[in-house]
Amino acid sequence: MGVHSILFLRPEQRAAAEDAEAPDCFRDLHLDQVVEAVTAGRSEYRLQGFFHTPLPDLESIAYRHEVFRDLESTALEAVVRTFADRMRAVRGQLARAAKLRYPLQQERWFLEAVATYLDAVGDLCRALGGLDLRSRGFQDLRAYLAGYAGSPGFTALAAETARLRQDLAGVTYSLHIHGNRIRVARYAGEGDYAADVEATFQRFRRGPTKDNRVDIRDWPEMNHVEAAVLERVALLHPEVFGALHRYCEGYRDFLDRVVADFDREVQFYLAYLEHCRRFSAAGLRFCYPDVSDRSKAIAARDTYDLALADRLVREGRPVVCNDFALRGPERIMVVTGPNQGGKTTFARTVGQLHYLASLGCPVPGTAARLFLCDRLFTHFEREERVENLRGKLQDDLLRLREILSRATPRSLVIVNEAFTSTSLRDARFLGRRVLERFLALDLLGVWVTFVDELAALGDQTVSMVSTVDPANPTRRTFKIVRRPADGRAYAAAIAEQYGLSYERLKERLAR
């Protein structure tokens, strides 16, 4: 198979990703923060579209896993980074050439850009030939580069580039300066007058002298005098500068598409791996998830919200990890517990894991088994907007109806605190009706709610509870565990702590 892309198994996938917008779930799941952190410092590669495009099948995900695993090799990563640095230099030289005013100078910078490119490709080809590569992506790239670097077109370009650089280095000329006039002439074996000048002034030297040298920066731009001199030198050597002009015209599109695409696409992997390593010092791990498009038995161990963890690690604060699992007929985790106890973070984590898995990326945690969903829907609280003249309850209902109309049995739904604007009785009724519709679709999901009864709708729901410190119920642990909803027990613990339980009140009233 010829190499199409180190990132996409099929060419049509790349075309769709080129300018893809962020999915609707991005902001709710804080994936916008994740992608911004991952791609920081790499704006020149325009990677966002790649992160906005989930892969449609398991083979494409496996393709990226293979490339990620290969890049975990220090030797391969060093080779790729060296290549990327040189390609960055090529872009810099071309950009500089485009900004210069004088055509002859532009052509000289263009020649250097091509020379840098040839070195980058040649060295990458040789280095890959000596590495043990397991992924289809890198194996195909190695085969492609071997053919490309040995092709008549590439070797002819390399030979002409080397010859031109040698010819330009051999150009000689003489400058005759008299007053404010400069005459440029062919070099005719004139002597080096520098030695004569130095000898003439040698007798005026009286011991060590003050060093009056100044640092003159090497600007790429020429002034008009230098440009005029260069033009006349070119007139004296038309064969060399004519060949340079024809070379620039003939090789204007010297960059190979596959090589250029690789240079850009491999940054997706390097950026993500760099981001993952930021968490290792805090003891946080990533794993390659086992992704299925059939089994809805999902699970993860020691997982965490990647956006929140990034902030906490930067601040030197601990990150709480959680586990979850759905087995057999179980489809939706109903999360209850005290406010500010990590319920929303847990829901975001489940969504992030599935989205990152659909990109073919390692996910936060020590182990994960995830489902390749067709769409990821989120329903998070929105502020009321005057322009749509809708109250929160109406807005909740309309948005959930939209999700229900588009969701399929292969979708994942994350609902966070719906129906908070209505009474408990109405929230219980509406929540139950919507949840039953989700369960009828047999889709996967997480439902964060203050209505404990929703956690016990049947075999398809699993109750997950945000826990508190038993010794101090006001202190959240941010651990989400699988157990029956216990909102009342939590309230009883608070009451007990402050001496307001039925027994304590009864004792005090009896005194």
N, C-alpha and C positions, 0 to 999 in steps of 0.2 A: 504494500500500500504506500503510495506516495504521501509525503507529509503535507497535510493541509494546515495544521495548526497545532501548537503545543497545548492549546487551551480547549479546543473544540474538536470533537471526533468527526463532526460532519460540517461541511462548509456553510450550509444554510443556517446553522446555529450561530455562527459568528456574525453573519449579516444581520440577524435579528437583534443581536446584543450591542451592535455598534453604538447606537444612540438611544438605547432603552432608558425609559424613565423609571424612577423608583416605584416599586409596587405600593399599593395603598396601605399595606400593613407596616411599611418601613418605620414611620414615625411612632406608631403605637408601640412597636417592639423595640424601639431605640436602635434599630439597625442603621438608621442614618448616622447615629453617633459612632457606631462600630466601623462603618465603611469610611467615615471621615478620618477616624484614627488610623485605620489600616493604610489608607492611601495618602496620608500626610507626607508631603515632600516629593510626591510623584505625579504632580499635576501634568507634567509633559507627556505622560503615557495615557492619559484619559482612560482610567481604569473603571470609573464608576459604572459604565454600562455593563461591564462584565459582572459586577456585583448585583446588578439589577435584573439579571437574567438567570433564573433557575434552570437546571438541566432537566430534560423531559424523560430521561430513561436511565436505567441502572448501568448500562454499559458506558454511557458518557461519564457517570459519576466514578466508575471504576477506573476509567481512563485518567481522570485527574488524580485519583488516589495514587495511582502508579507514579505519576510525575512528582507528586508531593514526596513520596517515599524516596525516589531517586535523589531529589534535592536535599534530603536530610543528610546526604553524604557531604562531608566538609570539602572533599576534593572537587566534586562536581559544582557545588555552590561557588567555590572560589573561581573556577573556570568561567562560570556564567557571569559572575560579577565583573571579572576582568573584561569579558566581552562587552558587557553593558557599559562599562566605563569608556571603552574605546568608541562604542557607537554614540555615546553622549558627546565624545570629542568630535566625531564626524559631524554630528548635527551642529555643534558649536562652530566648526570651521565653515560649514555651508552657510550658516546664519551670518557669520562675520563677512563672508564673501559677498553675500547679498546686500550688506549695508555699505560696502566700500564704494568710493566714487569712481575709481579709475579701473577701466576694464582689464588692463594688464595685471593689476594687482588682484582683481577678482579671480582671474584665471589661475594665478599662482596659488591662491588659497583653495580653489576648487581641486587643483592637482593634489595638494596636501590632504584634502578630505578623502579623496579616492585612495591615496596611499594608506591612510589610517584604516579605511574600511577593508582594504585588501589584507592588511596585517591582522585585523580583528577576525576576519572570516578564516584566514589560513590557520591562525593559532587555535581558534575554536575547533576547527576540523581536526587538527592533529591531536588536541587534548582529548576530545571525545573518543577518538580512536583508541586511546589507552585506558579508558575507564570501563568499569563493569556496569553497564546500563541495563536495567530491567524493564523500564516502562516502554510501552509502545511509542509514546510521544518522542522520547529521546532517541530511541533506536531508529525511528523513521527520520528524525532530524539528522542523525549521524550519517545515515545512508544518503540522504539528500545532499548534505554538505560535501560528502566524498565525491559525488557526481558533479556537483556544481563547481567545486574548487578544481576539479580536473577537466572541466569542459573547455573547449577551444575558446569560447568567449571570455571566460575568466582568465585563462592563461595569457590570452592576447592582451587583455586589459592590464594585467600585471606586468607583462613585458614592456608594453608601451609606456606605462607609468614610470617604471624604473629607468627606461631610456631617456625619457623627457627630464626626469629629475637630474640625471647625470649630465645631460646636455646643458641644462640651465646652470648647474654648478660649475660647468666649464666655461661659461661666458666670461670674457674678460674685456676690459675697456680702459681707456685713460681719460682722466679729467684734467683739463688745463684751465686753471683758475687765474684770471688776471683782473684785479679789481673786483667789480661786480659782474663780471662776465665769466661764463663757464662754457667751455667747449668740450664736447664729447667726441672722442675719436677711438678708432680701433687700437687695441694694445699692440705696440710694435716693439716690444722687448725693452722698453724704457727701464732704467734702473730704479731701484727703490731709494727714493730720496730721503726717506725717514732717517736712515743712518747718517747721511750727510748733514741733515739739519741738527741731529743730536750732537754730532761731532763739532759742528760750528759753535753751538752754544755751551759746549762742555766747559770751556774755560771760564765761563761766568759763574759756575757753580761754586758756592762757598759753604761747604758742610751741609748738614741736613736742612731741608727746606720745609716750609709749611705745605701740608697736603691740601691743595685747592680743588681736588676732584669733587664733582657733584654727581648725584645719582640721576641719570637721565633715563626715564622710563621708556621701555620699548613699545611705543604705540603702534598699532597695526596700520593706522591711517598715515598716508604720506602728505607732505605739504606740496604746494604747486611746483616748487623747485625740484624736489625729488621725483615728482611725476613727470616733469619735463625731461629730466635726465633719463628716466626709464624709457620714455617714448623714443628718445634718440638711440639708446642702447638697442631697443627693439629694431630700429631701422638699420642699425649696423649688423644685426644678426637675424635677418628675416626668416632664415630657414628654421631656427629654433623657435622663435615666437610665433611663426606661422603654424608650425606643428602643434604648439600649445593651444592655439586658437581652434584648430580643427579637432583636437582632442576634446576640448571642452564642449564643442558642438556635438560631437559624435557620442559622447558618454554622459550626456546630460541626465539620463535616467539610469545611472549605473547601479543604483540600489536594487538589490533583488527583493522581490515582494515577500518571499518566504522568510528570508533573513530579517527583513525589517519587521515583519509580523512577529517573529520569534522574539526579537529584541523588546517589543512592546508587551507581548502577552506573558512572557516569563516573569514580568514584574508582578503579575497577579499572585504568583506563587511566592516570590521573594518577599513581597509586602506582607502577605498573610503569615508566613513563617516568622518574619521579624516580629510581627505583632504577638504571635504566640509566645515567643521567647521572653517577652516583657513580664510574663506571669510566672515563669519558672522560679524566679528568686523568691516568690511568695508561696512556693509549694503547690501552685495550681497547675493542673495538667490538661492536655488535650489528647483526644483519641480519634481514631478513624472509626466512624459509626458503621454498624452493619445495617445497610439500608435495604428495605424491601418494598416492592410495589404490590404485594399480596397480603402478607401478614400484618395485621393491625395490633399485634402484641408488641408494644413499644416499651422501652425502659432506658434509664440512664442512671449512672452512679457518679457521685461526687461532682455534680454539674453545678453551673453558676451562670448568672447574668453577665454576659461579656462586657456590656457597656458599663454597668455598675462596678464590676470588678476592676475595670481599667481605672476608674476614678479612685476607688478605694486603695488600690496598689500604689498609685501615685502619691496618695496621702499617707501611706504607711499603715493603713488600717486593715484589720482582718476581713477575709471574705468567707461567708458561710456557704457551704456546699449542701446540696440536697440530692435525694434519690427519688425516682418515681418509676412506676411500672403499671402497665395495663395488660391483663391476661384474659384469655378466653373471650367471653362476650363483652368484657369491659371496654367502654369506648370514651367516656367523658369523666374527667376528674373534677369534682365539685369541691372547691377550696373555701373553707370557712375559717373563722378565728378572729382574734382581736385586730382592731385597726392598727395600722403601721406595723404589722407583724410579718411582712414579707410576702403576702399573698399575691399582690400584683407583680412583684419581682419574679416569683415562681412561675406565674402564667407567662410572663415575657420570656423567661428562660426556655420554657417548652417550645414557644414559637420560634425563638432564635435558633434553637438546636435543629428544628426541622428545616428552617430556611437555609442555614449554613450547610446542612447535610445535602440539601438539594443543589447547592453550588459545587459539591464535591470537595468541600473543605473539612479538615479536622474540626471537631466540636469540643467545647469545654466539658471536661469530665474524664474519668478513668475508663469508662465503658459506656457504650450507647447502642441501642437497637431502635431504629427509627423508620417511619413510614414515608415513602415518597408520595406526598400529596399533590393533587393537581392544582389546588389553589389554597392560599392561606388567608382566612378572613379574620379580622379583628373588630371587636366592638368595645371601645374604651370611651369613658365619659368625655363629652364635648361641652364646651361652654355654650350657653345659649347665645344665639346670634339674632340681633334685632331684625336684620334684613329678611330672614326667612319666616318670621312671625310664628315660629313653632316653639312650644314649650318643651321641657326636657323629656317628659313622658311621651309626647307625640314623636319627638325626634328619636327616642329609643325604639319605638315601635316601627317607625318607617325604616330605620337603618337595619333593624333585625329582619324585617320583611325582605329588604333588598338582599341580605345574606341568604335567607331561606330560598329565595327565588333563583339564586345562582349556585348554591352549594350542591355538591354531589357526594355520593358515598366515599369518594376518594379525597374529600376536602378535610382541612383542619380548621377549627374555629376556636378563637380565644375571646371569651366574653368576660369583661371586667366590670363588676358592680353595675349591672343594669337595673333599672327601675328603682333607683335610690330616691327619686323625687316623689314617689307615691307612698301610700300606707303599706304597712307590713302585710296586711291581708291582700291588697291588690298586687303587691310585689310577689307574694307567694303564688297567687293565681296566674299572673302573667308569666312569671318565671317558669312555672311548671308547664304551661302550655307551649312555650317556646322550646324548652328543653326536651319535651316529648317529641316535638317536630324534628329536632336534631337527632334524637335517638332513633326515630323512625327512618331517618336517612342513613343511619348506621355510620355516620362520620365520626372522626376523632375530635376531641376538644378538651378545653379547660374552661370551667365556669367559676369565676370568683364571685361570691355572694355573701350577704349577711343572713340569708334565709336558710337555716340549717336543714329544713325539711327537704330541700332539693337534693341533698346529698344521699338520700335514701329512696330514690325513685324506683330502683330495681337493680337487676344484675348488671346492667350496662353502665351504671354510675358507680364511681369510687369516691369515697369521702377522704379528703386530705385536709388536715388541720394545721394551722399555724400555731406553734406552741409557745408557751411562756415558761419562765423559770418557776418550778414548783415552790421554791423557797420564797420567791418574790414574784407573784403573778403580774405585777406591773412591768416587769422586765421581759422584753421580747427576746427570744432566742433566734428568731428568723429561720428556725428549722421547720420544715413542712413534712409532716409524717402522715402515714396512712392509718387512719382510725376514725371511728364514728364522730360525727360533729358533736362538740361538747361546749357549745357557747354558754349553756346554763352552768356547767361545772366551772367554767372560767369565771362567770359572774359570782358564783358561790365562793370561789377562792379569793376574789377581791374582797367580797363582803367579810369573809373570815379574817383576812389580814387586818381589816380596819374595825374588827369587832362588831360587825353588823349582821352576822348570820343569825338565823332564827334562834339557835340555842344560846348564843351569847347575849342576844337581846332579852331572851326569856330569863336568863340568869340575872341580868342587870335589873330588870324590872321587878324581880322577886326580892331584891335586897331591901 
